[in-house]
Amino acid sequence: MAHAQTQYNSASVVEKGLSLGSVLAIVTSWSRNKSIGWAILHALLSWLYVFHFVITRAMYGE
């Protein structure tokens, strides 16, 4: 019983983390590009784009 609950909680955390990354990617992509196409692509890349955005924002002082 405890193992099943732990496994469920782990899956729930991963699922929410992926959706949060997608939302962050969409918002940051839209703020920079104002393009639905780029926002969809960046949502698919999720956390990779979020990290890229943070790094390039720090480099260019935005």
Summary of the structure (lengths in Angstrom):
residues: 62
radius of gyration: 15.2
end to end distance: 49.8
largest distance: 51.3
contacts: 146
relative contact order: 0.12
helix: 90%
strand: 0%
